[in-house]
Amino acid sequence: MIAAHLTKQFGAHIVVNDVSFTLEPHTATALIGPNGAGKTTILSMLTGLLKPTAGTITNNDVQIGFLPQYPQFYPWMTVLEFTEMAARLSGLSTKEARSRAHEALSFVGLEEVLTKKTAALSGGMKQRLGIAQAIVHRPAILLLDEPVSALDPFGRRDMMSLLKKLQQTTTILYSTHILNDAEEMTDQILFLKDGALIEQGTLPSIRARYMDPRFAVTFCEQADAQAFSTQHQVELIEKTVFVPMTSYPTMQHLLSFLSTTYAPIVKIEQHTSSLEEIFMKVMSL
């Protein structure tokens, strides 16, 4: 799928401004940005729910699956009935819809609750059902709007596991504000701010661009860490200080210097910027 110069305007308000990116087959792309950045609007345009004010979307007429942030279900339907309905709406025959529904529900782990009413499902089960309806027609591209935001840590683990399995056969684009998840499963990251795409690339390439090489030195005592931080004007988080590698280019240089402090040290390691740290840098540009 190729999005070229996507723009969406409501009246005088530009919600998405000249956004371009490509989704390569069988990759996972994370769309991240603060609330109101335009993530949902982009997904809505890619699914055809919204028409772009300008720009083009090329998907070679492949099937698309979509999970909105707040999926809705007919409360009187059973899990199987709802999934079959989604399959029929995608154009499958009655027989094929029944077969695909069983397949999708088994994949997401709902085969034991086929006859349960959707209204009686837990939040985690509803999210699994949302995935089932999105993949029941075996789409080539899967678009997910905040798929784990409403889940507890166990539910998030389960959902990320499902998405990793889907990535083997499906191209995935998902929006999220849970950066740990994006760091765990992504081939490409799109940074969105005020409707504009301000950065994009693979996680390694983005890390290289925003690299802040430092050593993380953890002291046994808070007082020693505080004293070191104050004396050398370096960042302090609890008992850990962050020493720029520009001051001590190798571990040997740092160890030689630290040996003169006589303060007990728990560990020393080279610090790698987390996606959250990179996100804060990118958003402050």
C-alpha positions as a printed NumPy array, in Angstrom:
array([[  0.   ,   0.   ,   0.   ],
       [  1.262,   3.466,  -0.925],
       [ -0.112,   6.679,   0.574],
       [  0.988,   9.753,  -1.368],
       [  0.511,  13.333,  -0.133],
       [ -2.565,  12.464,   1.944],
       [ -4.388,  15.547,   3.198],
       [ -7.671,  15.816,   5.081],
       [ -9.345,  19.11 ,   5.825],
       [-12.554,  19.782,   7.76 ],
       [-13.594,  23.326,   6.949],
       [-10.572,  25.521,   7.627],
       [ -8.979,  22.925,   9.911],
       [ -6.278,  20.721,   8.353],
       [ -6.262,  17.424,  10.278],
       [ -3.782,  15.547,   8.059],
       [ -1.247,  17.495,   6.034],
       [  0.644,  16.026,   3.047],
       [  1.479,  12.608,   4.545],
       [  3.274,   9.992,   2.416],
       [  4.483,   6.489,   3.295],
       [  4.679,   2.934,   1.952],
       [  3.636,  -0.312,   3.653],
       [  5.834,  -3.16 ,   2.461],
       [  4.322,  -6.695,   2.348],
       [  4.427,  -8.717,   5.573],
       [  5.773,  -5.864,   7.674],
       [  4.424,  -4.172,  10.792],
       [  4.296,  -0.378,  10.87 ],
       [  3.562,   1.608,  14.022],
       [  1.83 ,   4.976,  13.692],
       [  2.623,   6.987,  16.808],
       [  1.915,  10.512,  17.951],
       [  0.107,  12.481,  20.666],
       [ -3.681,  12.626,  20.917],
       [ -5.145,  14.672,  18.08 ],
       [ -2.157,  14.098,  15.791],
       [ -4.35 ,  12.612,  13.031],
       [ -3.697,   8.89 ,  13.471],
       [ -7.348,   7.799,  13.371],
       [ -8.054,  10.093,  10.423],
       [ -5.237,   8.495,   8.416],
       [ -6.527,   4.992,   9.178],
       [-10.056,   6.065,   8.233],
       [ -8.824,   7.326,   4.863],
       [ -6.863,   4.131,   4.215],
       [ -9.974,   2.035,   4.882],
       [-12.173,   4.202,   2.672],
       [-14.317,   5.454,   5.558],
       [-13.106,   8.99 ,   4.85 ],
       [-12.295,  10.517,   1.487],
       [ -8.996,  12.44 ,   1.359],
       [ -9.192,  16.131,   0.554],
       [ -6.047,  15.586,  -1.505],
       [ -3.58 ,  12.811,  -2.185],
       [ -3.843,   9.216,  -3.355],
       [ -3.932,   5.72 ,  -1.867],
       [ -2.725,   2.766,  -3.933],
       [ -3.441,  -0.714,  -2.587],
       [ -3.679,  -2.759,  -5.807],
       [ -7.267,  -3.68 ,  -4.892],
       [ -6.2  ,  -6.079,  -2.132],
       [ -8.514,  -6.991,   0.739],
       [ -8.245,  -4.831,   3.868],
       [ -9.219,  -5.701,   7.441],
       [ -9.927,  -2.995,  10.032],
       [-10.227,  -2.893,  13.813],
       [-11.453,   0.493,  15.112],
       [-10.342,   1.778,  18.492],
       [-13.757,   1.11 ,  20.004],
       [-15.263,  -1.872,  18.14 ],
       [-19.027,  -2.243,  18.437],
       [-20.96 ,  -5.51 ,  18.414],
       [-24.636,  -6.411,  18.145],
       [-25.329,  -7.508,  21.738],
       [-27.987, -10.068,  20.77 ],
       [-25.63 , -11.952,  18.45 ],
       [-23.396, -14.818,  19.486],
       [-19.661, -14.711,  18.86 ],
       [-20.031, -17.093,  15.91 ],
       [-23.029, -15.258,  14.429],
       [-21.24 , -11.918,  14.508],
       [-18.1  , -13.291,  12.863],
       [-20.144, -15.083,  10.199],
       [-21.958, -11.825,   9.469],
       [-18.623, -10.036,   9.   ],
       [-17.532, -12.79 ,   6.62 ],
       [-20.756, -12.539,   4.598],
       [-20.358,  -8.741,   4.366],
       [-16.949,  -9.308,   2.775],
       [-18.637, -11.278,  -0.015],
       [-18.134, -14.867,   1.127],
       [-20.802, -17.504,   0.583],
       [-22.783, -18.818,   3.547],
       [-20.79 , -22.048,   3.642],
       [-17.428, -20.315,   3.279],
       [-18.399, -17.683,   5.859],
       [-19.124, -20.399,   8.44 ],
       [-15.793, -22.109,   7.749],
       [-13.784, -18.871,   7.855],
       [-15.547, -17.755,  11.041],
       [-14.512, -20.943,  12.835],
       [-10.978, -20.497,  11.493],
       [-10.689, -16.873,  12.662],
       [-12.21 , -17.528,  16.084],
       [ -9.896, -20.463,  16.642],
       [ -6.919, -18.288,  15.713],
       [ -7.804, -15.63 ,  18.316],
       [ -8.651, -18.205,  20.992],
       [-12.435, -17.822,  21.128],
       [-13.38 , -21.325,  19.951],
       [-14.724, -22.147,  23.438],
       [-17.25 , -19.272,  23.479],
       [-18.847, -19.567,  20.027],
       [-22.402, -19.523,  21.417],
       [-21.799, -16.787,  23.969],
       [-23.568, -13.464,  23.398],
       [-21.201, -10.646,  22.493],
       [-22.692,  -8.534,  25.294],
       [-21.377, -11.041,  27.845],
       [-17.756, -10.896,  26.677],
       [-14.965,  -9.361,  28.729],
       [-12.965,  -6.446,  27.334],
       [-10.139,  -8.733,  26.275],
       [-12.512, -11.157,  24.554],
       [-14.211,  -8.285,  22.708],
       [-10.844,  -7.145,  21.402],
       [-10.122, -10.699,  20.231],
       [-13.517, -10.79 ,  18.514],
       [-12.639,  -7.489,  16.858],
       [ -9.485,  -9.076,  15.46 ],
       [-11.482, -12.118,  14.298],
       [-13.931,  -9.991,  12.291],
       [-11.013,  -8.052,  10.81 ],
       [ -9.193, -11.169,   9.551],
       [-12.11 , -13.487,   8.735],
       [-11.798, -12.721,   5.   ],
       [ -7.992, -13.231,   5.066],
       [ -7.034,  -9.651,   4.181],
       [ -3.624,  -8.788,   2.774],
       [ -3.522,  -5.588,   4.846],
       [ -4.682,  -5.199,   8.45 ],
       [ -5.295,  -1.731,   9.912],
       [ -5.655,  -1.429,  13.693],
       [ -6.532,   1.697,  15.67 ],
       [ -5.078,   1.505,  19.211],
       [ -5.56 ,  -2.29 ,  19.422],
       [ -4.197,  -2.647,  22.984],
       [ -5.064,   0.673,  24.636],
       [ -8.035,  -0.682,  26.62 ],
       [ -6.386,  -3.931,  27.718],
       [ -4.643,  -4.884,  30.949],
       [ -0.99 ,  -6.063,  30.778],
       [ -2.031,  -9.707,  30.289],
       [ -4.434,  -8.762,  27.505],
       [ -1.758,  -6.647,  25.849],
       [  0.677,  -9.585,  25.898],
       [ -1.913, -11.839,  24.281],
       [ -2.806,  -9.246,  21.643],
       [  0.819,  -8.57 ,  20.703],
       [  1.373, -12.319,  20.391],
       [ -1.572, -12.559,  17.976],
       [ -0.284,  -9.645,  15.913],
       [  3.164, -11.218,  15.624],
       [  1.566, -14.381,  14.244],
       [ -0.525, -12.352,  11.792],
       [  2.551, -10.498,  10.57 ],
       [  3.81 , -13.722,   8.974],
       [  1.038, -13.544,   6.353],
       [ -0.331, -10.005,   6.619],
       [  0.845,  -6.416,   6.26 ],
       [ -0.01 ,  -4.551,   9.467],
       [ -0.378,  -0.85 ,  10.237],
       [ -1.398,  -0.003,  13.78 ],
       [ -1.647,   3.193,  15.777],
       [ -0.569,   3.153,  19.393],
       [  0.521,   5.363,  22.254],
       [  2.018,   2.416,  24.168],
       [  5.577,   2.82 ,  22.969],
       [  6.914,  -0.358,  24.582],
       [  4.638,  -2.351,  22.271],
       [  5.736,  -0.372,  19.224],
       [  9.352,  -1.022,  20.187],
       [  8.649,  -4.749,  20.445],
       [  6.846,  -5.252,  17.129],
       [  7.644,  -2.886,  14.323],
       [  9.57 ,  -2.814,  11.061],
       [  8.795,   0.849,  10.438],
       [  7.715,   3.736,  12.658],
       [  5.765,   6.786,  11.514],
       [  5.904,   9.817,  13.848],
       [  2.871,  12.072,  13.472],
       [  2.489,  15.543,  14.997],
       [ -0.258,  18.069,  14.285],
       [ -1.289,  16.116,  11.199],
       [  2.189,  16.072,   9.654],
       [  4.596,  13.16 ,   9.303],
       [  7.714,  14.56 ,  10.971],
       [  9.873,  11.411,  11.056],
       [  9.806,   7.861,   9.715],
       [ 12.069,   4.864,   9.327],
       [ 13.115,   1.597,  10.898],
       [ 13.777,   1.594,  14.636],
       [ 17.556,   1.018,  14.164],
       [ 17.823,   3.871,  11.647],
       [ 15.856,   6.232,  13.892],
       [ 17.953,   5.235,  16.902],
       [ 21.078,   6.028,  14.884],
       [ 19.75 ,   9.484,  13.982],
       [ 18.791,  10.378,  17.543],
       [ 21.523,   8.481,  19.324],
       [ 22.652,   9.953,  22.628],
       [ 25.592,   7.692,  23.565],
       [ 25.912,   7.5  ,  27.343],
       [ 27.054,   5.161,  30.075],
       [ 24.543,   4.35 ,  32.805],
       [ 26.321,   4.048,  36.156],
       [ 24.289,   2.718,  39.083],
       [ 25.615,   3.399,  42.58 ],
       [ 24.834,   1.405,  45.724],
       [ 23.824,   4.519,  47.615],
       [ 21.547,   7.361,  46.53 ],
       [ 23.82 ,   9.893,  48.247],
       [ 26.828,   8.812,  46.175],
       [ 24.836,   9.052,  42.947],
       [ 23.544,  12.489,  43.938],
       [ 27.036,  13.71 ,  44.789],
       [ 28.445,  12.444,  41.481],
       [ 25.584,  14.039,  39.527],
       [ 26.042,  17.392,  41.259],
       [ 29.816,  17.421,  40.879],
       [ 29.887,  16.441,  37.207],
       [ 26.573,  17.977,  36.08 ],
       [ 25.128,  14.771,  34.622],
       [ 21.583,  13.424,  34.586],
       [ 20.434,  11.502,  37.655],
       [ 17.522,   9.041,  37.924],
       [ 17.267,   7.5  ,  41.391],
       [ 20.665,   5.803,  41.949],
       [ 21.769,   5.919,  38.299],
       [ 23.763,   8.674,  36.615],
       [ 24.13 ,   9.006,  32.844],
       [ 27.638,   9.932,  31.711],
       [ 28.131,  11.164,  28.102],
       [ 30.495,   8.997,  26.081],
       [ 32.019,  12.202,  24.737],
       [ 33.669,  12.574,  28.144],
       [ 34.785,   8.936,  28.411],
       [ 34.814,   7.326,  24.941],
       [ 35.454,   3.789,  26.194],
       [ 34.45 ,   1.702,  29.182],
       [ 38.127,   1.548,  30.193],
       [ 38.316,   5.351,  30.381],
       [ 35.198,   5.455,  32.525],
       [ 36.343,   2.671,  34.855],
       [ 39.663,   4.387,  35.349],
       [ 37.907,   7.579,  36.346],
       [ 35.318,   5.901,  38.591],
       [ 38.029,   4.074,  40.505],
       [ 39.013,   7.424,  41.999],
       [ 35.559,   8.048,  43.495],
       [ 35.756,   5.173,  46.006],
       [ 31.948,   4.895,  45.942],
       [ 30.435,   1.372,  45.651],
       [ 28.923,   0.784,  42.205],
       [ 26.317,  -1.848,  41.318],
       [ 26.68 ,  -1.858,  37.536],
       [ 27.857,   0.042,  34.492],
       [ 26.315,  -0.377,  31.059],
       [ 26.09 ,   1.427,  27.759],
       [ 22.729,   3.157,  27.598],
       [ 20.531,   2.726,  24.51 ],
       [ 17.803,   5.31 ,  23.994],
       [ 14.324,   3.859,  24.384],
       [ 11.59 ,   4.616,  21.871],
       [  9.943,   6.789,  24.524],
       [ 13.092,   8.914,  24.821],
       [ 13.339,   9.182,  21.034],
       [  9.629,  10.045,  20.823],
       [ 10.082,  12.954,  23.252],
       [ 13.028,  14.252,  21.212],
       [ 11.196,  13.984,  17.899],
       [  8.063,  15.655,  19.249],
       [ 10.088,  18.556,  20.655],
       [ 11.609,  19.438,  17.273]])
